[in-house]
Amino acid sequence: MKLALISLGCSKNLVDSEHYLGILSNRKQMELTSDVADADIVIVNTCGFIGDAKKESIETILEVGELKQTGKLKKLIVAGCLAQKYSEEILNEMPEVDAVIGTGDIDKIESLVDEILKDKKVVETSNINFLANAQTERIRTTAAHTAYLKISEGCNRHCTYCIIPQMRGRLRSRTIEDIVEEAKNMVASGVREINLLAQETTEYGIDIYGDKKLAALMRELCKIEGLQWIRAYYMHPEYITDELIQTIKEEEKICKYFDVPIQHVSDNILQNMARAKSGKQVKDVLARIRTAIPDATIRTTLIVGFPGETEENFQELRDFVEEFKFDYAGVFKYSREEDTVAYKLPNQVDEEVKERRYADLVNLQSEIAEKKNRKLLGSIVDVMIDGVSTESEYLLEGRTRGQALEIDGKVLTTDGTARPGEIVKVKIEQNFEYDFIGPIVENEK
């Protein structure tokens, strides 16, 4: 029996998808296929964070469901955040769906498949406390030399626009020993770059150690022989300590990369978001990073059109973006989600206003990035080769330490025989948006 899986949403969701593949291929001996039209069973692992993500998930479910009439598809399973939140609606309103499995029931996927093969309809969303460990089966779908490693699940924060705690539960951290064990197994299989994931990586350890332990974890990972790059995502600004900054500065294996979703800098907006105490707090953290590590890459995310955001609030955010000059910034229009505190807030912002502010901020960030990128022309940078370019079979592509997997652009090189996972030196001769082009001038490893 052939199994295909479509993973939507974030990289954290992708790790869950990889566990589904590992469990079913190992315990049920299913043959995996990337061709959905050739599959007997398809799992759609959904995202439900914002309106656009929910729309994409629903459209994907319906599209795959049509294969029951036009193809060989026998069973359709809907998993992930949308499934956790809207399990009954999905099963009742989409007859093509055979089962719904939530974010905390990954370990029940085997028995769920057994049930649907008996033509039963199944809902598994009762548990929200599942936490994978180093022994949980997994088939990685990224390139062999790079991997995501989820260090915790859930979140203890209550940002008023966010529904994730309802979908993923409270913070549940893995032990340092367990994470290191999985990392060592990855490196033994050829992984050279590990990307640490959590809802908030800087929250890691508070539940089991009584203190923030991301810095301690990263130091332990640095001891693994053969591991070359370590990167952490999703750092809440309130939890970025001087110890963490110093650790990233001092440890050679840790990429000088800070993914800090600030969302806004206006005091009243941040307080209504329950995101940070003040704009000054956010700015002070970013200033500490830039002072300690002047060449650090800093990525952020920003929300425009949050309830109550005035033109003055937006201009304050815009002015700061123009002044600070982030290396990367993802801009989002506020999405009004049911069952969140922000859904009921007064002074909701018109969609046209959101769109105007969104376009303004995106254009500003594009200008900032273009100027920053021009300064790199003529420089020689370390690049980890990812493989043959998707743009041309005659090019290799890779990333610098300041380019995170899948989200920050890439470096294209026109010559050399480097293999995936090798680190080479590339001279930057051209840039296009967030991508760079140049020759390999030295193959280090």
C-alpha positions as semicolon CSV with decimal commas, in nm:
position;residue;x (nm);y (nm);z (nm)
1;M;0,000;0,000;0,000
2;K;0,136;0,339;-0,100
3;L;0,137;0,645;0,128
4;A;0,178;1,011;0,030
5;L;0,189;1,309;0,264
6;I;0,138;1,679;0,199
7;S;0,287;1,901;0,470
8;L;0,154;2,256;0,490
9;G;0,257;2,546;0,710
10;C;0,571;2,583;0,916
11;S;0,885;2,374;0,960
12;K;0,755;2,259;1,300
13;N;0,465;2,098;1,118
14;L;0,713;1,938;0,877
15;V;0,883;1,760;1,167
16;D;0,544;1,614;1,267
17;S;0,495;1,501;0,907
18;E;0,833;1,328;0,916
19;H;0,724;1,138;1,227
20;Y;0,406;1,021;1,050
21;L;0,616;0,892;0,761
22;G;0,862;0,721;0,993
23;I;0,598;0,548;1,204
24;L;0,390;0,421;0,912
25;S;0,679;0,312;0,693
26;N;0,842;0,129;0,985
27;R;0,542;-0,030;1,157
28;K;0,303;-0,074;0,867
29;Q;0,567;-0,128;0,596
30;M;0,395;0,122;0,373
31;E;0,564;0,227;0,050
32;L;0,619;0,601;0,044
33;T;0,552;0,801;-0,270
34;S;0,577;1,169;-0,357
35;D;0,310;1,124;-0,625
36;V;-0,023;1,193;-0,457
37;A;-0,211;1,058;-0,760
38;D;-0,038;0,721;-0,713
39;A;-0,111;0,687;-0,341
40;D;-0,367;0,462;-0,172
41;I;-0,358;0,674;0,146
42;V;-0,284;1,046;0,167
43;I;-0,222;1,248;0,483
44;V;-0,271;1,625;0,457
45;N;-0,091;1,782;0,753
46;T;-0,262;2,118;0,784
47;C;-0,186;2,464;0,916
48;G;-0,452;2,669;1,092
49;F;-0,259;2,970;1,221
50;I;-0,414;3,247;1,009
51;G;-0,694;3,282;0,757
52;D;-0,481;3,232;0,446
53;A;-0,328;2,915;0,593
54;K;-0,671;2,773;0,674
55;K;-0,790;2,850;0,322
56;E;-0,488;2,673;0,171
57;S;-0,546;2,371;0,395
58;I;-0,913;2,341;0,302
59;E;-0,843;2,379;-0,069
60;T;-0,573;2,112;-0,050
61;I;-0,804;1,869;0,131
62;L;-1,076;1,915;-0,132
63;E;-0,830;1,883;-0,418
64;V;-0,685;1,559;-0,283
65;G;-1,033;1,431;-0,204
66;E;-1,125;1,445;-0,572
67;L;-0,874;1,165;-0,633
68;K;-1,123;0,927;-0,472
69;Q;-1,332;0,975;-0,785
70;T;-1,066;1,030;-1,048
71;G;-0,768;0,830;-0,915
72;K;-0,677;0,535;-0,697
73;L;-0,703;0,710;-0,360
74;K;-0,874;0,495;-0,098
75;K;-0,834;0,687;0,227
76;L;-0,775;1,054;0,318
77;I;-0,644;1,158;0,660
78;V;-0,641;1,520;0,778
79;A;-0,382;1,601;1,045
80;G;-0,227;1,902;1,214
81;C;-0,345;2,231;1,357
82;L;-0,662;2,272;1,151
83;A;-0,758;1,916;1,240
84;Q;-0,703;1,983;1,610
85;K;-0,920;2,292;1,608
86;Y;-1,197;2,192;1,366
87;S;-1,208;1,811;1,382
88;E;-1,586;1,770;1,392
89;E;-1,648;2,029;1,121
90;I;-1,397;1,864;0,889
91;L;-1,540;1,517;0,930
92;N;-1,904;1,633;0,909
93;E;-1,868;1,874;0,618
94;M;-1,610;1,691;0,406
95;P;-1,734;1,340;0,329
96;E;-1,415;1,262;0,138
97;V;-1,221;1,271;0,468
98;D;-1,189;0,936;0,647
99;A;-1,005;1,043;0,962
100;V;-0,891;1,346;1,157
101;I;-0,587;1,336;1,384
102;G;-0,473;1,623;1,603
103;T;-0,134;1,764;1,692
104;G;-0,099;1,558;2,010
105;D;-0,195;1,218;1,873
106;I;0,093;1,144;1,638
107;D;0,165;0,818;1,819
108;K;-0,190;0,698;1,738
109;I;-0,147;0,715;1,361
110;E;-0,084;0,340;1,329
111;S;-0,407;0,235;1,502
112;L;-0,597;0,508;1,317
113;V;-0,490;0,362;0,982
114;D;-0,603;0,017;1,097
115;E;-0,947;0,159;1,176
116;I;-1,002;0,347;0,851
117;L;-0,898;0,040;0,650
118;K;-1,201;-0,125;0,815
119;D;-1,408;0,159;0,665
120;K;-1,455;0,337;0,997
121;K;-1,454;0,714;1,038
122;V;-1,206;0,816;1,309
123;V;-1,137;1,127;1,515
124;E;-0,825;1,139;1,733
125;T;-0,785;1,479;1,896
126;S;-0,815;1,399;2,266
127;N;-0,449;1,429;2,362
128;I;-0,259;1,755;2,334
129;N;0,045;1,655;2,539
130;F;0,239;1,429;2,301
131;L;0,611;1,500;2,282
132;A;0,838;1,317;2,040
133;N;1,180;1,200;2,154
134;A;1,501;1,064;2,006
135;Q;1,342;0,718;1,967
136;T;1,030;0,836;1,783
137;E;1,047;0,707;1,426
138;R;1,114;0,973;1,168
139;I;1,201;0,997;0,799
140;R;1,365;1,330;0,724
141;T;1,251;1,496;0,403
142;T;1,512;1,773;0,390
143;A;1,845;1,729;0,215
144;A;2,066;1,468;0,382
145;H;2,310;1,725;0,527
146;T;2,056;1,950;0,698
147;A;1,775;1,884;0,945
148;Y;1,519;2,044;1,171
149;L;1,526;1,945;1,537
150;K;1,225;2,029;1,753
151;I;1,338;2,097;2,110
152;S;0,998;2,160;2,269
153;E;0,630;2,163;2,191
154;G;0,352;2,400;2,289
155;C;0,376;2,746;2,445
156;N;0,308;2,909;2,783
157;R;0,257;3,256;2,642
158;H;-0,084;3,397;2,559
159;C;-0,038;3,643;2,274
160;T;-0,386;3,775;2,211
161;Y;-0,380;3,715;1,834
162;C;-0,246;3,359;1,855
163;I;-0,441;3,036;1,868
164;I;-0,137;2,806;1,885
165;P;-0,164;2,723;2,259
166;Q;-0,516;2,592;2,191
167;M;-0,382;2,376;1,909
168;R;-0,050;2,270;2,059
169;G;-0,095;2,291;2,436
170;R;0,137;2,424;2,704
171;L;0,516;2,421;2,688
172;R;0,670;2,074;2,696
173;S;1,050;2,071;2,670
174;R;1,260;1,771;2,584
175;T;1,563;1,706;2,804
176;I;1,903;1,824;2,688
177;E;2,025;1,464;2,690
178;D;1,744;1,347;2,462
179;I;1,796;1,631;2,215
180;V;2,171;1,571;2,205
181;E;2,107;1,200;2,143
182;E;1,889;1,278;1,841
183;A;2,142;1,531;1,715
184;K;2,423;1,275;1,738
185;N;2,213;1,025;1,545
186;M;2,152;1,288;1,279
187;V;2,521;1,371;1,247
188;A;2,608;1,001;1,226
189;S;2,371;0,979;0,927
190;G;2,538;1,271;0,746
191;V;2,372;1,583;0,887
192;R;2,607;1,883;0,907
193;E;2,356;2,160;0,988
194;I;2,091;2,148;1,261
195;N;1,807;2,399;1,286
196;L;1,646;2,419;1,630
197;L;1,270;2,464;1,641
198;A;1,006;2,541;1,903
199;Q;0,714;2,774;1,932
200;E;0,956;2,995;2,126
201;T;1,308;2,850;2,142
202;T;1,408;3,101;2,410
203;E;1,136;2,956;2,635
204;Y;1,306;2,616;2,619
205;G;1,368;2,446;2,952
206;I;1,156;2,664;3,180
207;D;0,908;2,385;3,248
208;I;1,155;2,108;3,334
209;Y;1,461;2,299;3,455
210;G;1,297;2,606;3,606
211;D;1,510;2,835;3,390
212;K;1,580;2,923;3,027
213;K;1,824;2,665;2,889
214;L;1,866;2,739;2,518
215;A;2,223;2,863;2,567
216;A;2,316;2,553;2,769
217;L;2,161;2,326;2,507
218;M;2,348;2,496;2,224
219;R;2,677;2,461;2,408
220;E;2,619;2,087;2,444
221;L;2,535;2,055;2,076
222;C;2,858;2,235;1,987
223;K;3,049;1,942;2,138
224;I;2,921;1,701;1,873
225;E;3,202;1,611;1,635
226;G;3,108;1,649;1,271
227;L;2,830;1,903;1,332
228;Q;2,925;2,227;1,157
229;W;2,635;2,474;1,178
230;I;2,370;2,526;1,446
231;R;2,088;2,776;1,412
232;A;1,792;2,857;1,638
233;Y;1,458;2,999;1,524
234;Y;1,171;3,187;1,693
235;M;1,339;3,380;1,974
236;H;1,097;3,581;2,184
237;P;1,264;3,919;2,253
238;E;1,173;3,913;2,622
239;Y;1,368;3,589;2,673
240;I;1,689;3,674;2,487
241;T;1,945;3,685;2,766
242;D;2,297;3,822;2,769
243;E;2,412;3,462;2,825
244;L;2,244;3,353;2,503
245;I;2,391;3,642;2,304
246;Q;2,738;3,567;2,443
247;T;2,705;3,197;2,367
248;I;2,611;3,266;2,006
249;K;2,899;3,512;1,981
250;E;3,162;3,277;2,123
251;E;3,070;2,937;1,979
252;E;3,207;2,893;1,626
253;K;2,950;2,633;1,525
254;I;2,654;2,854;1,610
255;C;2,542;3,074;1,322
256;K;2,530;3,440;1,422
257;Y;2,164;3,441;1,330
258;F;1,878;3,579;1,538
259;D;1,518;3,509;1,440
260;V;1,335;3,756;1,665
261;P;0,963;3,807;1,588
262;I;0,902;4,151;1,739
263;Q;0,559;4,201;1,570
264;H;0,548;4,574;1,657
265;V;0,723;4,849;1,856
266;S;0,432;5,071;1,961
267;D;0,370;5,037;2,336
268;N;-0,007;5,014;2,326
269;I;-0,010;4,767;2,037
270;L;0,247;4,542;2,204
271;Q;0,051;4,551;2,529
272;N;-0,275;4,471;2,351
273;M;-0,095;4,184;2,181
274;A;0,042;4,067;2,520
275;R;0,364;4,039;2,329
276;A;0,614;4,264;2,511
277;K;0,606;4,520;2,790
278;S;0,713;4,811;2,571
279;G;0,872;4,912;2,246
280;K;1,179;5,019;2,442
281;Q;1,224;4,664;2,570
282;V;1,217;4,530;2,215
283;K;1,455;4,796;2,087
284;D;1,697;4,744;2,377
285;V;1,723;4,370;2,305
286;L;1,793;4,429;1,937
287;A;2,051;4,696;2,025
288;R;2,227;4,454;2,263
289;I;2,252;4,197;1,984
290;R;2,391;4,447;1,733
291;T;2,638;4,586;1,986
292;A;2,770;4,244;2,090
293;I;2,770;4,094;1,737
294;P;2,780;4,374;1,476
295;D;2,774;4,130;1,184
296;A;2,484;3,921;1,318
297;T;2,198;3,844;1,081
298;I;1,868;3,954;1,234
299;R;1,532;3,837;1,098
300;T;1,195;3,948;1,232
301;T;0,822;3,929;1,166
302;L;0,586;4,223;1,182
303;I;0,207;4,250;1,206
304;V;0,022;4,546;1,056
305;G;-0,343;4,628;1,107
306;F;-0,375;4,490;1,460
307;P;-0,693;4,618;1,630
308;G;-0,645;4,977;1,741
309;E;-0,336;5,040;1,526
310;T;-0,349;5,408;1,432
311;E;-0,154;5,583;1,159
312;E;0,075;5,712;1,432
313;N;0,135;5,358;1,561
314;F;0,210;5,233;1,211
315;Q;0,445;5,523;1,140
316;E;0,633;5,444;1,461
317;L;0,682;5,087;1,339
318;R;0,781;5,202;0,993
319;D;1,032;5,453;1,129
320;F;1,195;5,186;1,342
321;V;1,223;4,940;1,052
322;E;1,383;5,212;0,843
323;E;1,623;5,303;1,124
324;F;1,722;4,956;1,245
325;K;1,749;4,790;0,903
326;F;1,665;4,426;0,961
327;D;1,836;4,177;0,735
328;Y;1,507;3,997;0,675
329;A;1,152;4,085;0,773
330;G;0,832;3,892;0,714
331;V;0,531;4,123;0,710
332;F;0,181;3,994;0,788
333;K;-0,161;4,153;0,785
334;Y;-0,344;4,087;1,110
335;S;-0,576;3,789;1,072
336;R;-0,882;3,795;1,296
337;E;-0,911;3,446;1,444
338;E;-1,205;3,317;1,643
339;D;-1,141;3,213;2,004
340;T;-0,858;3,461;2,046
341;V;-0,868;3,763;2,277
342;A;-0,788;3,998;1,988
343;Y;-1,094;3,878;1,796
344;K;-1,315;4,073;2,039
345;L;-1,101;4,385;2,062
346;P;-1,260;4,712;1,949
347;N;-1,131;4,929;1,664
348;Q;-1,070;4,653;1,411
349;V;-0,873;4,792;1,115
350;D;-1,025;4,798;0,765
351;E;-0,880;4,551;0,515
352;E;-0,790;4,831;0,273
353;V;-0,587;5,003;0,544
354;K;-0,413;4,674;0,631
355;E;-0,326;4,622;0,266
356;R;-0,183;4,971;0,227
357;R;0,032;4,941;0,539
358;Y;0,144;4,592;0,437
359;A;0,254;4,708;0,093
360;D;0,431;5,011;0,239
361;L;0,632;4,802;0,485
362;V;0,716;4,531;0,230
363;N;0,844;4,791;-0,015
364;L;1,051;4,958;0,256
365;Q;1,209;4,630;0,361
366;S;1,286;4,546;-0,004
367;E;1,473;4,873;-0,039
368;I;1,667;4,806;0,282
369;A;1,757;4,454;0,168
370;E;1,872;4,574;-0,173
371;K;2,109;4,828;-0,018
372;K;2,244;4,570;0,228
373;N;2,295;4,315;-0,046
374;R;2,488;4,557;-0,267
375;K;2,743;4,593;0,012
376;L;2,820;4,222;-0,020
377;L;2,933;4,250;-0,383
378;G;3,299;4,154;-0,411
379;S;3,311;3,985;-0,071
380;I;3,403;3,620;-0,012
381;V;3,161;3,424;0,205
382;D;3,134;3,070;0,344
383;V;2,855;2,876;0,174
384;M;2,716;2,535;0,263
385;I;2,624;2,364;-0,064
386;D;2,269;2,230;-0,075
387;G;2,287;2,066;-0,418
388;V;2,205;2,130;-0,782
389;S;2,004;2,449;-0,828
390;T;1,632;2,427;-0,890
391;E;1,679;2,712;-1,138
392;S;1,943;2,552;-1,359
393;E;2,113;2,213;-1,374
394;Y;2,437;2,396;-1,452
395;L;2,442;2,575;-1,116
396;L;2,499;2,466;-0,758
397;E;2,309;2,637;-0,481
398;G;2,378;2,683;-0,114
399;R;2,343;2,921;0,179
400;T;2,559;3,139;0,397
401;R;2,541;3,125;0,776
402;G;2,300;3,419;0,750
403;Q;2,055;3,238;0,521
404;A;1,822;2,999;0,696
405;L;1,687;2,693;0,523
406;E;1,393;2,762;0,288
407;I;1,321;3,120;0,396
408;D;1,617;3,354;0,339
409;G;1,732;3,314;-0,019
410;K;2,037;3,133;-0,148
411;V;2,376;3,158;-0,317
412;L;2,413;3,027;-0,673
413;T;2,758;2,932;-0,789
414;T;2,856;2,870;-1,150
415;D;3,150;2,639;-1,109
416;G;3,313;2,387;-0,879
417;T;3,251;2,026;-0,789
418;A;3,139;2,068;-0,430
419;R;2,896;1,815;-0,289
420;P;2,592;1,878;-0,066
421;G;2,697;1,954;0,290
422;E;3,041;2,082;0,197
423;I;3,139;2,435;0,294
424;V;3,306;2,640;0,021
425;K;3,416;2,999;-0,022
426;V;3,221;3,193;-0,284
427;K;3,295;3,538;-0,422
428;I;2,972;3,736;-0,453
429;E;2,957;3,898;-0,798
430;Q;2,584;3,954;-0,851
431;N;2,275;3,982;-0,638
432;F;1,907;3,955;-0,719
433;E;1,665;4,030;-0,436
434;Y;1,778;3,784;-0,167
435;D;1,978;3,557;-0,396
436;F;2,348;3,590;-0,480
437;I;2,563;3,458;-0,764
438;G;2,939;3,401;-0,782
439;P;3,216;3,146;-0,836
440;I;3,365;2,909;-0,582
441;V;3,712;3,036;-0,501
442;E;3,807;2,772;-0,246
443;N;3,671;2,436;-0,140
444;E;3,736;2,410;0,234
445;K;3,583;2,076;0,324
